[in-house]
Amino acid sequence: MGFPAEKLEGVYRNHIDDVVKFLEAKHKGHYKIYNLCSERSYDVSKFQQRVATYPFDDHNPPKMELISPFCRDVHAWLSEDKKNVAAVHCKAGKGRTGVMVCCYMLHSKEFLIASEALNYYGQMRTHDRKGVTIPSQRRYVEYYSTLVQEQLEYHPVSLIIQEIHLEPLPTFNGGQVSLQLVISEASKRVFSSGVYEIKKGSPNFQIRLDQYIPIQGDIKIEFFNKPKMMIRKACQKSYINFQMTPRVFLAGISWALYLRILLTGGWDRDTGENWQAQGGGAMGRRLDLVWWMWGNWVWMAKRVEIVLGSWEKMFHFWFNTFFVREEATTVPEQVNGIENADTSIPPPERSTRAMSYDEQSRLPSIHFKHP
């Protein structure tokens, strides 16, 4: 449901007094509220103190650590009495609510596949059957489906970021682009690059960090276009679908994770229209990240956010390194100057990061080759 609002906001959202009257009339003594909003709250005494909060930001997925406790809480409440009901809400009662409701349906085995849970939610919640539309939110439902299906215990992952590739570059009016890279750990900035002047017609952008940046927790990577004149210009806001094709390669004695992210298609979250790059043609982005595994298998989630344009975020996405499939490879053989793909070792069924600690102890020690 939507946020139980008050005063003027209660005119166009669910008014909190109306919500209380409905629940007291239909489910008196048998309802519990689940608030997913990180940005706001209300007087929980109106709901007999039966309000649990699992907060995360609008248009974003929850932390992986938040999903399982929510599902267990809801399941425990519903199992107490067959009359019990759970009322889950965010602001509009669609995106964040859909993520957690779909995860619970997977948790309770109502559905076994994420797509089925998402489709069912879309049919029951929205007229257009779209339901949860933000790719990162849908991805985290897929993540939780993987945990449930494969009976995995989630462990956060910590890595070191070394190198970033962006190809192709977006088309900017005016030709030359000045890009700056900023890396933040949660709300703390840990790295800010210089300004890179990119000429018109450049096929790609590559930055190799002078030092390895250890990152842990929620990580944000931003690209800014630094204009010659400090003029703020509104850019189109889009969420972009993407596919991940990651692989891990073995270089000497150093393990590294080469993550290639393909971005295809997109839609404007404000207008709902399909988005295409300036100059025509379908939207296409590829972000290559080279990660070096760091420490003694410390575990944490990762967030990547890309900002393109004049101080305006165009899109962002999240992924979690626990779910990145790995592939150990030898140095590719050259056949007539072309790498022979047959020399690579097929990827395992699941990430080595999903192994038990006993299994991990049999892995080779991790060392780093610094440039």
VOBAPA-220665 format. One record per residue (C-alpha): residue number from 1; x, y, z. Coordinates in Angstrom, 1 decimal, padded with zeros to 4 digits, always signed. Each point is the difference from the previous one (the first is absolute). Layout:
BEGIN
(NUM, (X, Y, Z));
...
END
This chain:
BEGIN
(1, (+000.0, +000.0, +000.0));
(2, (+001.0, +003.7, -000.3));
(3, (+001.4, +002.0, +002.9));
(4, (-002.6, +000.8, +002.7));
(5, (+000.2, +003.7, -000.2));
(6, (-001.4, +003.0, +001.9));
(7, (-001.2, +003.5, -000.8));
(8, (+000.1, +001.1, -003.6));
(9, (+001.9, -003.0, -001.2));
(10, (-002.8, -002.2, +001.4));
(11, (-002.2, +001.4, -002.7));
(12, (+001.8, -001.8, -002.9));
(13, (+001.6, -002.8, +002.0));
(14, (-001.5, -002.4, +002.6));
(15, (-001.0, +002.2, +002.9));
(16, (+001.3, -001.6, +003.2));
(17, (-003.4, +000.3, +001.7));
(18, (-001.7, -001.8, -002.8));
(19, (+002.6, -002.8, +000.1));
(20, (-000.5, -000.4, +003.7));
(21, (-003.8, -000.2, -000.4));
(22, (+000.3, -002.6, -002.8));
(23, (+002.4, -002.2, +001.9));
(24, (-001.9, +000.2, +003.3));
(25, (-003.2, -000.8, -001.8));
(26, (+001.3, -002.9, -002.1));
(27, (+002.9, -001.4, +002.0));
(28, (-000.3, +001.3, +003.5));
(29, (+002.7, -001.5, +002.2));
(30, (+001.5, -001.9, -002.9));
(31, (+001.9, +002.5, -002.1));
(32, (+003.7, +001.1, +000.0));
(33, (+001.4, +002.8, -002.1));
(34, (+003.4, -000.2, -001.8));
(35, (+001.5, +003.4, -000.8));
(36, (+002.7, -000.1, -002.7));
(37, (+000.5, +003.8, -000.2));
(38, (+003.4, +001.3, +001.0));
(39, (-001.0, +003.6, -000.5));
(40, (-003.0, +000.2, +002.3));
(41, (-002.1, -001.5, +002.8));
(42, (-003.2, +000.7, +002.0));
(43, (-001.6, -000.5, +003.4));
(44, (+000.1, -003.8, +000.4));
(45, (-002.4, +000.2, +003.0));
(46, (-002.8, +000.4, -002.5));
(47, (+000.6, -003.6, -001.0));
(48, (+000.2, -001.4, +003.5));
(49, (+003.8, +000.1, -000.2));
(50, (-000.1, -002.9, -002.5));
(51, (+002.4, +001.7, -002.5));
(52, (+003.3, -001.5, -001.1));
(53, (+002.5, +002.1, -002.0));
(54, (+002.3, -001.4, -002.7));
(55, (+001.2, +003.2, -001.7));
(56, (+001.7, +000.6, -003.3));
(57, (+000.0, +002.9, -002.5));
(58, (-002.5, +000.6, -002.8));
(59, (+000.9, -001.3, -003.5));
(60, (+002.6, -002.3, +001.6));
(61, (+000.2, -003.6, +001.1));
(62, (+000.5, -000.9, +003.6));
(63, (+003.2, -001.3, +001.5));
(64, (+000.2, -003.7, -000.3));
(65, (+000.3, -000.2, +003.8));
(66, (-003.5, +001.6, +000.3));
(67, (-002.0, -002.4, -002.0));
(68, (+000.3, -003.2, +002.0));
(69, (-000.9, +001.6, +003.4));
(70, (-003.0, +001.6, -001.7));
(71, (-001.2, -003.3, -001.4));
(72, (+000.5, -001.8, +003.3));
(73, (-001.9, +002.7, +001.8));
(74, (-002.9, -000.1, -002.3));
(75, (-000.1, -003.8, +000.0));
(76, (+000.1, -000.2, +003.8));
(77, (-002.9, +002.5, +000.2));
(78, (-002.2, -001.8, -002.5));
(79, (+000.8, -003.4, +001.6));
(80, (-001.3, +001.2, +003.4));
(81, (-003.6, +000.0, -001.1));
(82, (-001.7, -000.8, -003.3));
(83, (-002.0, +003.3, +000.4));
(84, (+003.2, +002.1, +000.1));
(85, (+000.8, +002.3, -002.9));
(86, (+003.1, +002.0, -000.9));
(87, (-000.4, +003.5, -001.6));
(88, (+003.2, +001.0, -001.8));
(89, (+000.5, +003.5, -001.2));
(90, (+002.6, +002.4, -001.4));
(91, (-000.9, +003.5, -001.4));
(92, (-002.1, -001.0, -003.0));
(93, (-000.3, -003.7, +000.9));
(94, (+001.4, -001.3, -003.2));
(95, (+003.8, -000.3, -000.5));
(96, (+001.5, -000.6, +003.5));
(97, (-003.1, -001.7, +001.1));
(98, (+000.1, -002.3, -003.0));
(99, (+003.6, -001.0, +000.6));
(100, (-000.7, -001.1, +003.6));
(101, (-003.3, -001.6, -000.7));
(102, (+001.5, -002.0, -002.9));
(103, (+002.9, -001.1, +002.2));
(104, (-002.4, -001.2, +002.6));
(105, (-002.0, -002.0, -002.5));
(106, (+003.3, -001.7, -000.9));
(107, (+000.9, -000.4, +003.6));
(108, (-003.4, -001.7, +000.8));
(109, (+000.2, -002.2, -003.2));
(110, (-003.1, +001.6, -001.5));
(111, (+002.2, +000.3, -003.1));
(112, (+003.3, -001.7, -000.8));
(113, (+001.2, +002.3, -002.8));
(114, (+000.5, +003.8, +000.4));
(115, (-001.6, +000.8, -003.4));
(116, (-003.2, -001.8, +001.1));
(117, (-000.2, +001.9, +003.2));
(118, (+000.6, +003.3, -001.8));
(119, (-002.6, -000.7, -002.6));
(120, (-002.6, -000.9, +002.6));
(121, (+000.7, +003.1, +001.9));
(122, (-000.3, +002.1, -003.1));
(123, (-003.3, -001.6, -000.9));
(124, (-001.5, +000.5, +003.5));
(125, (+001.4, +003.4, +000.8));
(126, (-000.1, +002.1, -003.2));
(127, (-002.3, +000.4, -003.0));
(128, (+002.8, -000.1, -002.5));
(129, (+001.5, -003.2, +001.7));
(130, (+003.4, +001.6, +000.2));
(131, (+000.3, +000.0, +003.8));
(132, (+003.7, +000.2, +000.9));
(133, (+001.6, +001.7, -003.0));
(134, (+003.4, +001.3, +001.2));
(135, (+002.6, -002.6, -001.2));
(136, (+002.1, +000.2, +003.1));
(137, (-003.0, -000.8, +002.2));
(138, (-001.0, -002.9, -002.2));
(139, (+003.6, -001.2, +000.1));
(140, (+000.0, -000.2, +003.8));
(141, (-003.2, -002.1, -000.2));
(142, (+002.0, -002.3, -002.3));
(143, (+002.9, +000.0, +002.6));
(144, (-002.3, -001.1, +002.8));
(145, (-001.5, -002.7, -002.2));
(146, (+003.5, -001.3, -000.5));
(147, (+000.6, -000.1, +003.8));
(148, (-003.3, -001.9, +000.5));
(149, (+000.4, -002.4, -002.9));
(150, (+003.6, -000.9, +000.6));
(151, (-000.4, +000.2, +003.8));
(152, (+003.0, +002.3, +000.3));
(153, (+001.0, +002.1, +003.0));
(154, (+000.7, +003.5, -001.0));
(155, (+003.4, +001.5, +000.9));
(156, (+001.0, +003.6, -001.0));
(157, (+003.0, +000.4, -002.3));
(158, (+002.9, +002.4, +000.1));
(159, (+002.1, +000.9, -003.1));
(160, (+002.5, +002.4, -001.4));
(161, (-000.9, +002.0, -003.0));
(162, (+002.8, +000.6, -002.5));
(163, (-001.3, +000.9, -003.4));
(164, (-003.1, +001.2, -001.7));
(165, (-001.0, +000.0, -003.7));
(166, (-003.0, +001.7, -001.6));
(167, (-000.9, -000.8, -003.6));
(168, (-001.5, +001.5, -002.0));
(169, (+000.1, +003.6, +001.4));
(170, (-003.2, +001.9, +000.1));
(171, (-000.5, +002.8, -002.6));
(172, (+000.1, +003.4, +001.4));
(173, (-000.9, +003.3, -001.7));
(174, (+003.0, +002.1, -000.5));
(175, (+002.5, -002.7, -000.8));
(176, (+002.7, -000.3, +002.7));
(177, (-000.9, -001.4, +003.3));
(178, (+001.7, +000.4, +003.4));
(179, (-000.7, -003.1, +002.2));
(180, (+000.8, -000.4, +003.6));
(181, (-000.2, -003.2, +002.0));
(182, (-001.1, +000.0, +003.7));
(183, (-000.1, -003.2, +002.2));
(184, (-001.9, +000.1, +003.3));
(185, (-000.3, -002.5, +002.7));
(186, (-003.5, +000.5, +001.4));
(187, (-000.1, +003.8, +000.5));
(188, (+003.8, +000.4, +000.3));
(189, (+002.0, +000.9, -003.0));
(190, (+003.1, -002.2, -000.3));
(191, (+001.3, +001.0, -003.5));
(192, (-000.4, +002.9, -002.4));
(193, (+001.9, +000.0, -003.3));
(194, (+001.3, +002.9, -002.0));
(195, (-002.0, +001.3, -002.9));
(196, (+000.5, -002.0, -003.2));
(197, (-000.4, +001.9, -003.3));
(198, (-001.6, -002.2, -002.6));
(199, (-000.2, +001.2, -003.6));
(200, (-002.9, -000.4, -002.2));
(201, (-000.1, -003.4, -001.8));
(202, (+002.0, -001.9, +002.6));
(203, (-001.3, -003.6, +000.0));
(204, (+000.4, -000.6, +003.7));
(205, (+001.2, +001.1, +003.4));
(206, (+002.5, -001.8, +002.2));
(207, (+001.4, +000.9, +003.4));
(208, (+002.6, -002.0, +001.7));
(209, (+000.2, +001.0, +003.7));
(210, (+003.5, +001.0, +001.2));
(211, (-000.7, -001.8, +003.2));
(212, (-002.2, -003.0, +000.8));
(213, (-003.1, +001.2, +001.8));
(214, (-001.3, -002.4, +002.7));
(215, (-003.7, +000.2, +000.2));
(216, (-002.5, -001.6, +002.5));
(217, (-003.6, +000.5, +000.5));
(218, (-002.3, +002.0, -002.3));
(219, (+002.2, +001.5, -002.7));
(220, (-001.0, +002.8, -002.4));
(221, (+002.0, +000.8, -003.1));
(222, (-001.0, +003.2, -001.7));
(223, (+001.0, +001.5, -003.4));
(224, (-000.4, +003.8, -000.3));
(225, (+000.3, +002.2, -003.0));
(226, (+001.8, +003.1, +001.1));
(227, (-001.1, +002.9, -002.2));
(228, (+002.3, +002.8, -000.9));
(229, (-002.5, +002.5, +001.5));
(230, (-001.8, -000.8, +003.2));
(231, (-003.4, -000.3, -001.5));
(232, (-002.4, -002.6, +001.3));
(233, (-002.0, -001.6, -002.8));
(234, (-002.8, -002.5, +000.5));
(235, (+000.6, -003.4, -001.6));
(236, (-002.4, -002.8, -000.6));
(237, (-000.3, -002.5, +002.8));
(238, (+000.0, -003.6, -001.0));
(239, (+000.3, -003.5, +001.5));
(240, (+001.9, -002.3, -002.3));
(241, (-000.4, -003.8, -000.3));
(242, (+003.2, -001.9, -000.2));
(243, (+001.4, -003.5, -000.2));
(244, (+003.1, -001.2, +001.9));
(245, (+002.7, -002.2, -001.5));
(246, (+002.6, -000.3, +002.7));
(247, (+003.1, -002.2, +000.0));
(248, (+003.0, -000.4, +002.3));
(249, (+003.4, -000.6, -001.5));
(250, (+003.2, -001.2, +001.6));
(251, (+003.0, +002.2, -000.8));
(252, (+003.1, -001.4, +001.6));
(253, (-000.9, -000.5, +003.6));
(254, (-002.5, +002.9, +000.2));
(255, (-003.7, -000.6, -000.2));
(256, (-002.1, +002.7, -001.7));
(257, (-003.6, +000.4, -000.9));
(258, (-000.7, +001.5, -003.3));
(259, (-003.6, +001.1, -000.1));
(260, (-001.5, +001.0, -003.3));
(261, (-003.4, +001.7, +000.2));
(262, (-002.0, +000.5, -003.1));
(263, (-002.7, +002.7, +000.1));
(264, (-002.8, -000.3, -002.6));
(265, (-003.2, +001.9, -000.3));
(266, (-001.5, +002.4, +002.5));
(267, (-003.0, +002.0, +001.1));
(268, (-000.6, +003.4, +001.5));
(269, (-001.3, -000.4, +003.5));
(270, (-001.9, +003.4, -000.2));
(271, (-001.6, -000.3, -003.4));
(272, (+000.0, -003.8, -000.5));
(273, (+001.4, +000.4, -003.5));
(274, (+002.8, -002.0, -001.5));
(275, (+003.3, +001.7, +000.0));
(276, (+002.6, +000.2, -002.8));
(277, (+003.4, +001.5, +000.0));
(278, (+000.3, +003.5, -001.6));
(279, (+000.7, -000.2, -003.7));
(280, (-002.3, -003.0, -000.5));
(281, (+000.4, -003.7, +000.5));
(282, (-000.9, -002.3, +002.9));
(283, (+001.6, +000.7, +003.3));
(284, (+003.0, -002.2, +000.7));
(285, (+002.5, +000.1, +002.8));
(286, (+002.7, -002.4, +001.2));
(287, (+001.7, +000.4, +003.3));
(288, (+003.1, -002.1, +000.6));
(289, (+001.2, -000.3, +003.6));
(290, (+003.2, -001.8, +000.9));
(291, (-000.2, -001.0, +003.7));
(292, (+002.8, -001.6, +002.0));
(293, (-001.1, -002.2, +002.9));
(294, (+001.3, +001.5, +003.2));
(295, (+000.6, -001.2, +003.6));
(296, (-001.0, -003.3, +001.5));
(297, (-003.3, -000.4, -001.7));
(298, (-001.7, +002.9, +001.7));
(299, (-003.6, +000.2, -001.3));
(300, (-002.1, +003.1, -000.9));
(301, (-002.4, +001.2, -002.6));
(302, (+000.9, +002.4, -002.8));
(303, (-001.9, +002.9, -001.6));
(304, (+001.0, +001.7, -003.2));
(305, (-001.6, +003.2, -001.2));
(306, (+000.9, +001.8, -003.2));
(307, (-000.6, +003.7, -000.5));
(308, (+000.3, +001.4, -003.6));
(309, (-000.8, +003.5, -001.1));
(310, (+000.2, +003.5, +001.5));
(311, (-000.3, -000.8, +003.7));
(312, (-003.1, -002.0, -000.5));
(313, (-000.3, -003.7, +000.6));
(314, (-001.2, -001.9, -003.1));
(315, (-000.3, -003.5, +001.4));
(316, (+001.3, -002.2, +002.8));
(317, (+000.1, -003.7, +000.7));
(318, (+000.9, -002.3, +002.8));
(319, (+001.5, -003.5, +000.1));
(320, (+001.3, -002.2, +002.7));
(321, (+003.4, -001.7, -000.4));
(322, (-001.2, -003.2, +001.9));
(323, (-002.0, -000.9, -003.0));
(324, (+002.7, +000.6, -002.7));
(325, (+000.9, -003.3, -001.7));
(326, (+003.7, -000.6, -000.2));
(327, (+002.2, -001.7, -002.6));
(328, (+003.7, -000.8, +000.6));
(329, (+001.9, +000.1, -003.3));
(330, (+003.5, -000.6, -001.1));
(331, (+001.8, +002.6, -002.1));
(332, (-001.6, -000.4, -003.4));
(333, (+002.0, -001.6, -002.7));
(334, (+000.6, +001.9, -003.2));
(335, (-001.1, -001.7, -003.2));
(336, (+001.0, +002.1, -003.0));
(337, (+000.0, +003.1, +002.2));
(338, (-003.5, -000.8, +001.3));
(339, (-000.7, -001.2, +003.6));
(340, (-001.2, -003.6, +000.1));
(341, (-003.1, -000.1, +002.2));
(342, (+000.4, -003.8, +000.4));
(343, (+002.8, +000.5, +002.5));
(344, (-002.4, +001.5, +002.6));
(345, (-001.4, -002.1, +002.8));
(346, (-003.9, -000.2, +000.0));
(347, (-001.6, +002.0, +002.8));
(348, (-001.2, -001.8, +003.1));
(349, (-003.7, -000.3, +000.8));
(350, (+000.2, +002.6, +002.8));
(351, (+002.4, +002.6, +001.2));
(352, (+002.9, -001.2, +002.3));
(353, (-001.2, +002.8, +002.3));
(354, (-003.1, -002.1, +000.6));
(355, (+002.2, -002.9, +001.3));
(356, (+000.1, -000.9, +003.7));
(357, (+003.0, +001.3, +001.9));
(358, (+001.5, -003.6, +000.0));
(359, (-000.2, +000.0, -003.8));
(360, (+001.6, +003.4, -000.1));
(361, (+002.9, -001.1, +002.1));
(362, (+001.1, -002.3, -002.8));
(363, (+000.3, +002.9, -002.5));
(364, (+003.4, +001.4, -000.8));
(365, (+001.3, +003.0, +002.0));
(366, (-000.8, +003.3, -001.5));
(367, (+002.9, +002.3, -001.0));
(368, (+000.0, +003.2, -002.0));
(369, (+002.2, +001.2, -002.8));
(370, (+000.1, +003.8, +000.2));
(371, (+000.8, +002.0, -003.1));
END
